[in-house]
């Protein structure tokens, strides 16, 4: 079964009806929406934190570390995303291809190329949702990936 896919709908900032519907909410009312993006045959998952007004022109993509360091930074990157969303940015935290809830396996060949493609696809998703500018932020291995693909 193919997971639901995210796609820009008629107006910037909207998703089509076939998008992922998972939403998490913290005790203080902050929420993030799970969104599938990238190749239909091998989708990646991202968590989108939006400003309270729901629309945004500035997007931030957070490229996490890989492996064990991911777990040590998860909460910090979540709080960063929430705080940036409070300041009016759309923030996408991604699971690279073959990691987390994205399709594939960590042992598939071509990991670095696939992870770079995930970053490029995430940036394209932010642009499709209305971001006219995008900032890529990365932690540990996510930092050089963001640096390599910052113009994607």
Phi, psi and omega in degrees: 000134179272134179292160178300153184243147175268137175209143179294136178265204186299319183249148177303141178090356179250153176245154178290170182290346181266024181275168176293147183246004181293130177225137175248150178222133178276174182294338180264015173090359178283147180220159175223144183249128176285129184226130173273140179209172179091205183296135182298323181285341183213070186286154174253157179249138174227157176248118184260121173256125182250157171294165182301328180283353177077334179258155181205154174244350178245122180247148176231127176253126179256116178263110186281169171290172181246146176078213184303320179301337177302314184293326178288340183252354186305308183297319180298316180291327175296312179297319176302314180299316180296318181291322177294322177296322177299334181266009172101007180262148168272127186238127180245117172262126188252154164254120179299158174310129178080005179233162178051231182263005177285159180293155176101187183226149181297342182263001177298150178291158175073036184302310184299316178298320179293321179292322177296322178295323178299318178297314180298318179294322178295319177296321177296322177299314179301317178297320179294338179268003174114359180287124176266345173224148181223140175242134176254128178238134181227149177243133181053240182296334177296334181293309178293330177295316177297321179295317180294324187248022181298336180261007183293000000 
